Structure formats: structure tokens, C-alpha cells
Amino acid sequence: MPRRALALCLALAACAAPPPPAIGYRYGAALISSSAAFDPARFVDGWHVAAAYGDEARCGPLAETWAPTGPGRYRVTGTACGPSGARALATDAVVTGPGRITRDEAGGPAELWVLWVDADYRVAVIGTPSGRFGRVLSRTPEVRPDLMQAARDVLKFNGYDPAGLQPI
């Protein structure tokens, strides 16, 4: 009887659905949600990119300043990752929903989702439903280990592979 049970288990395992394919840096079937408690006014000011996925992680230190230009609107300046490394960034962004921001990028508008911000707005996790983008922002160049672990947990919860997240 144990052999039959083992054979049945192996047969069932072989019939299991394969893991969903990755989309960018996220698993395709994973749910993702933006932060309904996001406060656009508290997001204003400087942010360092503390960790990111892909090419952005290899660009070196990156930072952004989010300056208000109207209700739910920002002018974002700083540094971004370009084909040849870090480059100047100057773009507009607008809050389009709870925890959702659309900003102009080189390839057209990009919808960024604020997945999480700690209670004191020291660390934020930003991603995209497409999974092509994911990063951890911090008010300081160094992130406390507990806050970085929380950021990794949020990324994992939203379908990102935390192993691909690289510190900058």
C-alpha cells in the first residue's frame, strides 16, 4: 500500500500546474496592490534609491526629489539609470489613484504603484503591475535592516522575487 500511495502522490505532483511565468521581475499570476493609505503630501522631498532590480541596480547611486506642483502633482528631479549609466532626471508625476502615480518616462507614461511606505515615510516600496520595475526608496542612503527586510517582504507578497533585489 505505501508504494501505491507514493505512486499516486508522484502522479498528482506531475499534474500540478507549473509555476506562473515571470513578467519582468514579478511572477505573472501574483496579485499586486497599491497602498490605499498612501499620503501624497508626505511623499514630497528627497529619496535615495536604496535597492532595485535589473540594470537600475548597476547604475550606482540614484536619488530623486519630489517637489509638489499642485494637488497630487509633482516635479521629479534627480538621477535615473540610462543606457550609459546614471543620467539627469526631470519629469512630471501625477497621483492617479490610491498609491498610484503616473510619471513621464523616456518610453512614455509609466504607472508606478506605491506598494508600501513605513509609518514615518522613511522607506517606500515602488513597483509596477507589469513587473518591469521595482525599487526600494529611502530618505537616507542607508536603510535600517528591519525596514529593508520589511521592504523585501512587501515585494515578495506582491509577486516579486526578493532574491533579484540588489542594494545600490
C-alpha positions in Angstrom: 0.0 0.0 0.0 2.8 2.6 0.7 4.1 2.1 -2.8 0.6 2.9 -4.3 0.3 6.0 -2.2 3.8 7.2 -3.3 2.9 6.5 -6.9 -0.4 8.4 -6.5 1.4 11.4 -4.9 4.0 11.4 -7.7 1.3 11.2 -10.4 -0.6 14.1 -8.8 2.6 16.2 -8.5 3.2 15.7 -12.2 -0.3 17.0 -12.9 0.2 20.2 -10.9 0.2 23.4 -12.8 3.7 24.8 -13.5 4.6 28.0 -11.6 3.3 31.1 -13.4 5.8 32.7 -15.7 7.7 35.7 -14.6 6.7 39.1 -16.0 9.6 41.4 -15.6 10.7 40.8 -12.0 7.3 39.6 -10.9 5.6 36.2 -11.1 2.8 36.5 -13.7 -0.2 35.3 -11.7 0.7 37.0 -8.5 -1.7 39.6 -7.2 -0.3 43.1 -6.6 -1.9 46.0 -4.7 -1.1 49.7 -4.1 -1.2 51.3 -0.7 -4.7 52.8 -0.1 -3.2 54.7 2.9 -0.6 56.5 0.7 -0.4 60.2 1.6 0.9 62.2 -1.4 1.8 65.2 0.8 4.2 63.0 2.9 5.9 61.7 -0.2 7.4 65.1 -1.0 11.1 65.7 -0.7 14.2 63.7 -1.3 14.5 59.9 -1.8 17.5 57.7 -2.4 17.2 54.5 -4.4 18.4 52.0 -1.8 17.7 48.8 -3.8 16.4 48.0 -7.3 16.1 45.3 -9.9 18.0 44.8 -13.1 20.1 47.5 -14.8 19.0 50.1 -12.4 20.8 48.3 -9.6 24.1 48.6 -11.6 23.9 52.3 -12.2 25.4 53.5 -9.0 23.8 55.9 -6.5 20.5 57.3 -7.7 18.3 59.9 -6.0 15.1 61.8 -6.7 13.4 64.9 -5.3 9.7 65.0 -5.4 8.5 68.7 -5.3 4.8 69.5 -5.2 3.4 71.5 -8.2 -0.3 71.2 -7.3 -2.7 68.8 -5.6 -1.5 65.3 -6.3 1.2 66.6 -8.8 5.0 66.6 -8.6 8.1 67.7 -10.4 10.6 64.9 -10.0 14.3 65.7 -10.5 17.5 63.8 -9.7 19.3 60.9 -11.3 18.0 57.9 -13.2 19.5 55.0 -14.9 20.1 55.4 -18.6 21.7 53.2 -21.3 25.2 54.6 -20.5 24.8 54.8 -16.7 23.3 57.4 -14.4 21.8 60.5 -16.1 19.9 63.6 -15.1 16.2 63.1 -14.4 13.5 65.8 -14.8 9.9 64.7 -15.2 6.3 65.3 -14.1 4.2 62.9 -12.0 0.6 62.9 -11.0 -1.3 60.8 -8.4 -3.9 58.8 -10.4 -5.4 56.7 -7.6 -4.7 55.4 -4.1 -1.0 54.7 -4.1 -0.8 55.1 -7.8 1.4 57.6 -9.6 1.8 58.1 -13.4 5.0 59.8 -14.4 6.6 60.6 -17.8 9.4 58.2 -18.7 11.6 58.0 -21.8 9.4 55.3 -23.3 6.1 57.1 -22.4 3.9 57.3 -19.3 4.7 54.8 -16.6 2.2 53.8 -13.8 4.1 53.4 -10.6 2.4 51.8 -7.6 3.4 52.6 -4.1 3.2 49.1 -2.6 4.2 50.2 0.9 5.5 53.1 3.0 6.5 52.7 6.6 4.6 54.7 9.2 7.2 57.5 9.3 7.7 57.7 5.5 11.4 56.7 5.8 11.2 53.8 3.4 8.9 53.2 0.4 8.5 50.3 -2.0 7.5 51.1 -5.6 6.6 48.6 -8.3 4.6 48.2 -11.5 1.9 45.7 -12.3 3.9 44.7 -15.3 6.8 43.8 -13.1 9.3 45.7 -15.3 10.2 47.9 -12.4 10.7 47.6 -8.7 12.7 49.5 -6.1 13.1 50.5 -2.5 13.4 54.2 -1.7 14.8 55.6 1.4 15.1 59.1 2.9 18.8 58.3 3.8 21.4 56.4 1.7 21.5 53.6 4.3 18.3 51.6 5.3 17.8 50.1 8.7 18.0 46.3 8.4 14.5 45.8 9.8 13.0 48.3 7.3 14.9 46.7 4.4 13.5 43.3 5.5 10.0 44.7 5.6 10.5 46.1 2.1 11.7 42.7 0.8 8.7 41.0 2.4 6.3 43.5 0.7 8.0 42.8 -2.7 7.6 39.1 -2.2 4.0 39.5 -1.1 3.3 41.4 -4.4 4.9 38.7 -6.5 8.4 40.0 -6.9 11.4 37.7 -6.4 13.3 39.2 -3.4 16.5 37.4 -4.4 16.7 39.7 -7.5 16.6 42.9 -5.5 20.1 44.4 -5.4 21.3 47.1 -3.0 22.6 50.3 -4.6 
